[in-house]
Amino acid sequence: DIQMTQSPASLSASLGETVTIECLASEDIYDILAWYQQKPGKSPQLLIYDASSLHTGVPSRFSGSGSGTQYSLKINSLQPEDFASYYCQNGLSAPLTFGSGTKLEIK
Amino acid sequence: VQLVESGGGLVQPGKSLKLSCSASGFTFSSYGMHWIRQAPGKGLDWVAYISSSSGTVYADAVKGRFTISRDNAKNTLYLQLNSLKSEDTAIYYCARSSNYVYYGLGYWGQGVMVTVSS
């Protein structure tokens, strides 16, 4: 199984700041990776697929990059609604493993 | 797109439960569907996938105990949970594959709670 190691586990930032969340796969996943946002008590929402393609309706302040085993999610100019948990997901092969998550909190 | 899960509840270890996910707002038969779970206060855990042609894949932790199925005539996805263990306690979500990639979980239901306890 492909292991997804996500960092940091938690992150404090201020409104308007830019933050980056990292995801390391245990093997090359050829950009077959997705990112999700989950707010407390809500279902997750797809943000990015294929490492850098924005899902329909996702604001352009979200961007994804990376290749091979190393990927990142960048959020520019943090808005109040961005404070949530974020997860990466391997899409290359089953099981479709998730990272352990990053909780983004307001500083 | 709307996905509505049902069938959750409290069940004893070793017993069975069947979850349903009613789909609307899209052509159900054309899309792959997933089940994902989340234990209380924990991260996301992918459980199973069924393609539009009913091919299936499972996580190792549930293989042989859980069965994913679909009824395209009823626009409904199912998850049969057998031989339940305490570690299966979680919110179970159904999700539809995105329009672009099968692994992209583009639409989610609200989730249904399954509690395994004596």
Interface residues (C-beta under 8 A of the other chain):
Chain A: D1 I32 A34 Y36 Q38 S43 P44 Q45 L46 Y49 D50 S53 H55 T56 Y87 Q89 N90 G91 A94 P95 L96 T97 F98 G99 S100 G101
Chain B: H34 I36 G43 L44 D45 W46 Y49 V57 Y58 A59 D60 Y93 S98 Y100 V101 Y102 Y103 G104 L105 G106 W108 G109 Q110 G111
